[in-house]
């Protein structure tokens, strides 16, 4: 058994436990959190290196052989996302040093953050559908509390919607898992894939696929199941909404890509057409919502919905290049969205409001926030040579190859509208003069160390965005190999079942 | 027995969804837990309903023979019940907090995050 398969789950778990032990010394929790997240990133990176070098890794937890026990599997897709979990965990932990107030730190912010990271790593690394449900619940309960922690009126109202819709998705997921078990008699994903490929799959499988599509679709916030996201993601403090934006919807997308490449490929013409239509709707509705909004983080929330559409589009097209584009886009989107939410949160903190009408003049006041915003915004819109351009190019190419012209046109138009919505923020928040009637109360000014802790993570993510853009080749190669692994799961099945 | 349980599961889903569409947050939470119970019962039914044949391998054999109910779905349900218990406990505290903060249990009045206040 490879220890690096377990570490991404164990490290955040231990960090959370030690944070709980330090309940009364909550100042120490802040640094413990940074250390824990660094270790997580290191362990996940080592896992990715191992998977890259030696192929797919599998471990049977509890030593029960494969279809009976719980399997942990790391292929390139899982390992890449585990690395991103570590990265985002680390930048958010650093960002939290300055942007989580003492009250929230005293009431368990840090243990919850690491439970969330544990849930994410677990969901990415598990090879068993019921275990995936359990990890979903772990990360959901942590996210529920993180979202509501602080108990401000907007927060608890957002939390009600978030909790309701996500619990409904969990109930659907659980029902789908139950029916699947009744039909096939196993929940190990590799075993399911093997049975579906060797014998004729039972008739209900496509129906079940749609049930999974709805359950994961709610979690991924695809239109028309997205309503909970824009009404909750802008309510918690900046670090919380940054990690939510970066990783929480992406775990739904991960699950969608996983089950619709590994399990439900019996009737691609039907299921993947539906996915493609959903992708188009998600892009369009999301971006139109973003343009209609007048508050920084609300615009970002709708953009978040919109850009899930691109990733789903790659899944719907279902060619190697399209899937590679989707995976590249996933990597890019996690980094850029987290960054934008941190920038938005910092501005709200500095100016006491996120409303575009009341903001202004920040280009002069805070050039160190303006420039990162501009780079992240251009990257989001897909301006070359930043990180958003290459995956979009791959997706469009794949769309043209598949003669799906409608989705290509939508993707192009949504790119332009994304640029428009980002430039609206740029114009209103940074360029425009500060309005005179702005009765903004400026929160306590940041000390030098707080300023560093806020700015450092933003700059790190901007640097990654630029580097990915300029040196896209290795990332694209990784995405391409990942896509090939996903489309041909022979290795995956072999590794899990013969382990 | 399966037929009866099928109707029970369907009824639970219907009742759960109906309650979730009410405006009171208390009913919303009750509806959510009914959905969870419906899913659990569904899994229970999927594991075959066989009475009086425990899934125990007899001494003189090394595999299960004869009719038996699959124990694995029951283990899954146990896990799901525990998780559901935790989540519902949180949800109950949350609605209490919502009521304390806003002074209303009407979901239609919880729109602050959706609209921009000026």
Interface residues (C-beta under 8 A of the other chain):
Chain A: X130 X133 X134 X137 X140 X141 X144 X145 X148 X151 X152 X153 X154 X156 X157 X158 X159 X160 X161 X163 X164 X167 X168 X170 X171 X172 X174 X175 X177 X178 X179 X181 X182 X230 X231 X232 X234 X235 X293 X294 X295 X298 X355
Chain B: X20 X25 X28 X32 X35 X36 X38 X39 X40 X42 X43 X46 X47 X72 X73 X76 X79 X80 X83 X86 X87 X90 X91 X94 X95 X97 X98 X101 X102 X107 X110 X111 X112 X113 X114 X116
